[in-house]
Amino acid sequence: MPTISTRVPEDLEAELEEYLESERLDRSTAVRKLLSEGLDEWRRERALDRFTDGEVSLTKAADLAGVSVWEFADLVEEADDAWVSADHLEADLDDL
């Protein structure tokens, strides 16, 4: 497993220490977990942006986000973005 090191501000380190205590995790496990969660969120946001910009279909966006089509549809609904359009419908039908 590769190693990543970084410098963080003192306030961020203090928050990390609180997280370590509350989750009862060692530092390496906690940082891996937070990094993974952050990347998952980034992947979902990126897929949502690409979908709402019309770059990708619903099924492709769900794939990019790493979630099911139904889960992605829920993300779109939560974001309150209009997503039903002729272009989206055609692309999704083509994907099927």
Biotite code that builds the C-alpha atoms (Angstrom):
import biotite.structure as struc

atoms = struc.array([
    struc.Atom([0.000, 0.000, 0.000], chain_id="A", res_id=1, res_name="MET", atom_name="CA", element="C"),
    struc.Atom([1.512, 3.370, -0.997], chain_id="A", res_id=2, res_name="PRO", atom_name="CA", element="C"),
    struc.Atom([2.105, 6.058, 1.615], chain_id="A", res_id=3, res_name="THR", atom_name="CA", element="C"),
    struc.Atom([0.742, 9.601, 1.378], chain_id="A", res_id=4, res_name="ILE", atom_name="CA", element="C"),
    struc.Atom([1.917, 12.288, 3.742], chain_id="A", res_id=5, res_name="SER", atom_name="CA", element="C"),
    struc.Atom([0.664, 15.823, 4.104], chain_id="A", res_id=6, res_name="THR", atom_name="CA", element="C"),
    struc.Atom([0.876, 18.817, 6.380], chain_id="A", res_id=7, res_name="ARG", atom_name="CA", element="C"),
    struc.Atom([-2.372, 20.061, 7.892], chain_id="A", res_id=8, res_name="VAL", atom_name="CA", element="C"),
    struc.Atom([-3.283, 23.167, 9.862], chain_id="A", res_id=9, res_name="PRO", atom_name="CA", element="C"),
    struc.Atom([-3.493, 22.758, 13.638], chain_id="A", res_id=10, res_name="GLU", atom_name="CA", element="C"),
    struc.Atom([-7.275, 23.225, 13.703], chain_id="A", res_id=11, res_name="ASP", atom_name="CA", element="C"),
    struc.Atom([-7.723, 20.399, 11.185], chain_id="A", res_id=12, res_name="LEU", atom_name="CA", element="C"),
    struc.Atom([-5.447, 18.174, 13.239], chain_id="A", res_id=13, res_name="GLU", atom_name="CA", element="C"),
    struc.Atom([-7.507, 18.946, 16.340], chain_id="A", res_id=14, res_name="ALA", atom_name="CA", element="C"),
    struc.Atom([-10.672, 17.926, 14.497], chain_id="A", res_id=15, res_name="GLU", atom_name="CA", element="C"),
    struc.Atom([-8.978, 14.757, 13.321], chain_id="A", res_id=16, res_name="LEU", atom_name="CA", element="C"),
    struc.Atom([-8.048, 13.931, 16.922], chain_id="A", res_id=17, res_name="GLU", atom_name="CA", element="C"),
    struc.Atom([-11.704, 14.373, 17.944], chain_id="A", res_id=18, res_name="GLU", atom_name="CA", element="C"),
    struc.Atom([-12.728, 12.075, 15.092], chain_id="A", res_id=19, res_name="TYR", atom_name="CA", element="C"),
    struc.Atom([-10.157, 9.473, 16.149], chain_id="A", res_id=20, res_name="LEU", atom_name="CA", element="C"),
    struc.Atom([-11.505, 9.454, 19.678], chain_id="A", res_id=21, res_name="GLU", atom_name="CA", element="C"),
    struc.Atom([-15.186, 9.380, 18.737], chain_id="A", res_id=22, res_name="SER", atom_name="CA", element="C"),
    struc.Atom([-14.754, 6.653, 16.086], chain_id="A", res_id=23, res_name="GLU", atom_name="CA", element="C"),
    struc.Atom([-12.122, 4.750, 18.089], chain_id="A", res_id=24, res_name="ARG", atom_name="CA", element="C"),
    struc.Atom([-9.806, 4.505, 15.103], chain_id="A", res_id=25, res_name="LEU", atom_name="CA", element="C"),
    struc.Atom([-6.078, 4.762, 14.701], chain_id="A", res_id=26, res_name="ASP", atom_name="CA", element="C"),
    struc.Atom([-4.786, 7.702, 12.677], chain_id="A", res_id=27, res_name="ARG", atom_name="CA", element="C"),
    struc.Atom([-4.008, 5.752, 9.483], chain_id="A", res_id=28, res_name="SER", atom_name="CA", element="C"),
    struc.Atom([-7.379, 4.012, 9.394], chain_id="A", res_id=29, res_name="THR", atom_name="CA", element="C"),
    struc.Atom([-9.218, 7.266, 10.080], chain_id="A", res_id=30, res_name="ALA", atom_name="CA", element="C"),
    struc.Atom([-7.379, 9.173, 7.346], chain_id="A", res_id=31, res_name="VAL", atom_name="CA", element="C"),
    struc.Atom([-8.007, 6.341, 4.840], chain_id="A", res_id=32, res_name="ARG", atom_name="CA", element="C"),
    struc.Atom([-11.702, 6.303, 5.774], chain_id="A", res_id=33, res_name="LYS", atom_name="CA", element="C"),
    struc.Atom([-12.082, 10.079, 5.470], chain_id="A", res_id=34, res_name="LEU", atom_name="CA", element="C"),
    struc.Atom([-10.174, 10.163, 2.190], chain_id="A", res_id=35, res_name="LEU", atom_name="CA", element="C"),
    struc.Atom([-12.336, 7.390, 0.777], chain_id="A", res_id=36, res_name="SER", atom_name="CA", element="C"),
    struc.Atom([-15.546, 9.122, 1.875], chain_id="A", res_id=37, res_name="GLU", atom_name="CA", element="C"),
    struc.Atom([-14.339, 12.418, 0.420], chain_id="A", res_id=38, res_name="GLY", atom_name="CA", element="C"),
    struc.Atom([-13.465, 10.820, -2.915], chain_id="A", res_id=39, res_name="LEU", atom_name="CA", element="C"),
    struc.Atom([-16.845, 9.053, -3.003], chain_id="A", res_id=40, res_name="ASP", atom_name="CA", element="C"),
    struc.Atom([-18.570, 12.402, -2.502], chain_id="A", res_id=41, res_name="GLU", atom_name="CA", element="C"),
    struc.Atom([-16.376, 14.044, -5.152], chain_id="A", res_id=42, res_name="TRP", atom_name="CA", element="C"),
    struc.Atom([-17.200, 11.249, -7.620], chain_id="A", res_id=43, res_name="ARG", atom_name="CA", element="C"),
    struc.Atom([-20.952, 11.689, -7.009], chain_id="A", res_id=44, res_name="ARG", atom_name="CA", element="C"),
    struc.Atom([-20.761, 15.485, -7.365], chain_id="A", res_id=45, res_name="GLU", atom_name="CA", element="C"),
    struc.Atom([-18.700, 15.232, -10.547], chain_id="A", res_id=46, res_name="ARG", atom_name="CA", element="C"),
    struc.Atom([-21.147, 12.732, -12.066], chain_id="A", res_id=47, res_name="ALA", atom_name="CA", element="C"),
    struc.Atom([-24.089, 14.930, -11.060], chain_id="A", res_id=48, res_name="LEU", atom_name="CA", element="C"),
    struc.Atom([-22.475, 17.976, -12.667], chain_id="A", res_id=49, res_name="ASP", atom_name="CA", element="C"),
    struc.Atom([-21.733, 16.089, -15.879], chain_id="A", res_id=50, res_name="ARG", atom_name="CA", element="C"),
    struc.Atom([-25.287, 14.732, -15.966], chain_id="A", res_id=51, res_name="PHE", atom_name="CA", element="C"),
    struc.Atom([-26.991, 18.067, -15.357], chain_id="A", res_id=52, res_name="THR", atom_name="CA", element="C"),
    struc.Atom([-24.738, 19.668, -17.989], chain_id="A", res_id=53, res_name="ASP", atom_name="CA", element="C"),
    struc.Atom([-26.000, 17.052, -20.447], chain_id="A", res_id=54, res_name="GLY", atom_name="CA", element="C"),
    struc.Atom([-22.565, 15.502, -20.985], chain_id="A", res_id=55, res_name="GLU", atom_name="CA", element="C"),
    struc.Atom([-23.609, 12.004, -19.906], chain_id="A", res_id=56, res_name="VAL", atom_name="CA", element="C"),
    struc.Atom([-26.785, 9.964, -19.611], chain_id="A", res_id=57, res_name="SER", atom_name="CA", element="C"),
    struc.Atom([-28.398, 8.931, -16.336], chain_id="A", res_id=58, res_name="LEU", atom_name="CA", element="C"),
    struc.Atom([-26.970, 5.423, -16.558], chain_id="A", res_id=59, res_name="THR", atom_name="CA", element="C"),
    struc.Atom([-23.476, 6.659, -17.412], chain_id="A", res_id=60, res_name="LYS", atom_name="CA", element="C"),
    struc.Atom([-23.587, 9.201, -14.582], chain_id="A", res_id=61, res_name="ALA", atom_name="CA", element="C"),
    struc.Atom([-24.671, 6.500, -12.138], chain_id="A", res_id=62, res_name="ALA", atom_name="CA", element="C"),
    struc.Atom([-21.762, 4.382, -13.318], chain_id="A", res_id=63, res_name="ASP", atom_name="CA", element="C"),
    struc.Atom([-19.335, 7.306, -12.886], chain_id="A", res_id=64, res_name="LEU", atom_name="CA", element="C"),
    struc.Atom([-20.719, 7.941, -9.408], chain_id="A", res_id=65, res_name="ALA", atom_name="CA", element="C"),
    struc.Atom([-20.363, 4.281, -8.466], chain_id="A", res_id=66, res_name="GLY", atom_name="CA", element="C"),
    struc.Atom([-24.022, 3.899, -7.505], chain_id="A", res_id=67, res_name="VAL", atom_name="CA", element="C"),
    struc.Atom([-27.117, 2.267, -8.978], chain_id="A", res_id=68, res_name="SER", atom_name="CA", element="C"),
    struc.Atom([-29.307, 4.170, -11.422], chain_id="A", res_id=69, res_name="VAL", atom_name="CA", element="C"),
    struc.Atom([-31.997, 4.438, -8.739], chain_id="A", res_id=70, res_name="TRP", atom_name="CA", element="C"),
    struc.Atom([-29.546, 5.780, -6.172], chain_id="A", res_id=71, res_name="GLU", atom_name="CA", element="C"),
    struc.Atom([-28.295, 8.310, -8.703], chain_id="A", res_id=72, res_name="PHE", atom_name="CA", element="C"),
    struc.Atom([-31.854, 9.363, -9.529], chain_id="A", res_id=73, res_name="ALA", atom_name="CA", element="C"),
    struc.Atom([-32.304, 10.027, -5.799], chain_id="A", res_id=74, res_name="ASP", atom_name="CA", element="C"),
    struc.Atom([-29.135, 12.161, -5.817], chain_id="A", res_id=75, res_name="LEU", atom_name="CA", element="C"),
    struc.Atom([-30.510, 14.157, -8.741], chain_id="A", res_id=76, res_name="VAL", atom_name="CA", element="C"),
    struc.Atom([-33.810, 14.633, -6.933], chain_id="A", res_id=77, res_name="GLU", atom_name="CA", element="C"),
    struc.Atom([-32.009, 15.737, -3.755], chain_id="A", res_id=78, res_name="GLU", atom_name="CA", element="C"),
    struc.Atom([-29.998, 18.235, -5.796], chain_id="A", res_id=79, res_name="ALA", atom_name="CA", element="C"),
    struc.Atom([-33.319, 19.547, -7.112], chain_id="A", res_id=80, res_name="ASP", atom_name="CA", element="C"),
    struc.Atom([-32.060, 19.544, -10.697], chain_id="A", res_id=81, res_name="ASP", atom_name="CA", element="C"),
    struc.Atom([-34.459, 19.048, -13.574], chain_id="A", res_id=82, res_name="ALA", atom_name="CA", element="C"),
    struc.Atom([-33.240, 15.952, -15.347], chain_id="A", res_id=83, res_name="TRP", atom_name="CA", element="C"),
    struc.Atom([-35.933, 14.733, -17.672], chain_id="A", res_id=84, res_name="VAL", atom_name="CA", element="C"),
    struc.Atom([-35.287, 15.951, -21.177], chain_id="A", res_id=85, res_name="SER", atom_name="CA", element="C"),
    struc.Atom([-35.506, 14.485, -24.645], chain_id="A", res_id=86, res_name="ALA", atom_name="CA", element="C"),
    struc.Atom([-31.704, 14.294, -24.855], chain_id="A", res_id=87, res_name="ASP", atom_name="CA", element="C"),
    struc.Atom([-31.419, 12.468, -21.552], chain_id="A", res_id=88, res_name="HIS", atom_name="CA", element="C"),
    struc.Atom([-34.265, 10.115, -22.425], chain_id="A", res_id=89, res_name="LEU", atom_name="CA", element="C"),
    struc.Atom([-32.755, 9.225, -25.808], chain_id="A", res_id=90, res_name="GLU", atom_name="CA", element="C"),
    struc.Atom([-29.296, 8.634, -24.320], chain_id="A", res_id=91, res_name="ALA", atom_name="CA", element="C"),
    struc.Atom([-30.723, 6.424, -21.572], chain_id="A", res_id=92, res_name="ASP", atom_name="CA", element="C"),
    struc.Atom([-32.758, 4.420, -24.061], chain_id="A", res_id=93, res_name="LEU", atom_name="CA", element="C"),
    struc.Atom([-29.636, 3.971, -26.204], chain_id="A", res_id=94, res_name="ASP", atom_name="CA", element="C"),
    struc.Atom([-27.745, 2.724, -23.139], chain_id="A", res_id=95, res_name="ASP", atom_name="CA", element="C"),
    struc.Atom([-30.408, 0.106, -22.491], chain_id="A", res_id=96, res_name="LEU", atom_name="CA", element="C"),
])
